[in-house]
Amino acid sequence: MLSLDGVVRTSSVVLAELWRGAVTETDFRALGVLEKNRGILTPTEKNWTESGKILAKVRADRGFPPDKLRDLHFDVLIALTAHAYGATLITSNRVDFELIRNHREFDLEIW
């Protein structure tokens, strides 16, 4: 069984992604509970602007096409939001988040 120390928060970006993929009544109930959590972290205007700048650098460095940059955009926002709050970002998406960390440092834990 997994045990977490400290406070666990959810990104509003992650919540939106989860809602987009919800299909069952169980999904809807679980997301409704998660949505009531007062610890939801939301990107700021500065985070949005910086995300575009980071994606421009990623495009220049890697030559990614627009669809890959679009796929990365929410992940960049999640990373910038975690950094702004001093939070550790926990994910199983090692490749994309380590790529983002090449352009902006943030605490990352891979599960």
C-alpha positions in Angstrom: 0.0 0.0 0.0 1.3 3.5 -0.9 1.8 6.0 1.8 2.2 9.8 1.2 3.8 12.2 3.6 2.8 15.8 3.5 0.0 17.6 1.8 -1.2 16.3 -1.6 -2.7 18.9 -4.0 -4.2 18.7 -7.5 -3.6 20.9 -10.5 -6.6 22.5 -12.1 -5.0 21.5 -15.4 -4.9 17.8 -14.3 -8.5 18.0 -13.1 -9.6 19.3 -16.5 -7.7 16.5 -18.2 -9.3 13.9 -15.9 -12.8 15.4 -16.6 -12.1 15.3 -20.3 -11.5 11.5 -20.1 -14.2 10.6 -17.6 -16.7 8.1 -18.9 -18.2 6.1 -16.0 -20.4 7.1 -13.1 -17.5 6.2 -10.8 -15.2 8.5 -12.7 -17.7 11.4 -12.3 -18.2 10.8 -8.6 -14.5 10.6 -7.9 -13.8 13.8 -9.9 -16.6 15.5 -8.1 -15.0 14.7 -4.8 -11.6 15.8 -6.1 -13.0 19.0 -7.4 -14.3 20.0 -4.0 -10.7 19.8 -2.7 -9.7 23.4 -1.6 -6.1 22.6 -2.4 -6.4 22.9 -6.2 -3.4 24.8 -7.7 -4.1 26.9 -10.8 -1.7 28.4 -13.4 -1.3 32.2 -13.2 -1.1 34.6 -16.1 2.7 34.5 -15.7 2.7 30.7 -15.9 0.7 30.8 -19.2 3.1 33.4 -20.7 6.2 31.5 -19.6 4.7 28.2 -20.9 4.6 29.7 -24.4 8.2 30.8 -24.1 9.3 27.4 -23.0 7.4 25.7 -25.8 9.1 28.1 -28.3 12.5 27.0 -27.0 11.5 23.3 -27.2 10.3 23.8 -30.8 13.7 25.5 -31.6 15.7 22.9 -29.8 13.8 19.8 -30.9 11.9 20.8 -34.0 8.7 19.4 -32.6 5.6 19.9 -34.8 2.6 21.9 -33.6 0.7 18.8 -32.5 3.5 17.6 -30.1 3.8 21.2 -28.7 0.1 21.2 -28.1 0.3 17.9 -26.3 3.2 19.3 -24.1 1.4 22.6 -23.3 -0.7 21.3 -20.4 2.4 19.5 -18.9 4.4 22.7 -19.0 1.6 24.5 -17.2 1.4 21.7 -14.6 5.2 22.0 -14.1 5.2 25.8 -13.8 2.3 25.8 -11.4 4.0 23.2 -9.2 7.2 25.3 -9.2 5.3 28.5 -8.4 3.8 26.8 -5.3 7.1 25.1 -4.3 5.4 21.7 -4.8 6.9 18.5 -6.0 5.3 17.3 -9.2 4.5 13.6 -9.1 4.0 11.8 -12.4 4.6 8.6 -14.4 5.4 10.7 -17.5 9.2 10.7 -17.2 10.0 11.6 -20.8 7.9 14.8 -21.2 8.5 16.2 -17.7 12.3 15.6 -17.9 12.2 17.4 -21.2 10.4 20.3 -19.6 12.9 20.4 -16.8 15.6 21.0 -19.3 14.0 24.4 -19.8 12.7 25.2 -16.3 13.8 23.6 -13.0 11.1 22.2 -10.7 10.9 19.4 -8.2 9.9 16.1 -9.9 9.2 12.6 -8.6 8.6 9.8 -11.0 6.3 6.9 -9.9 
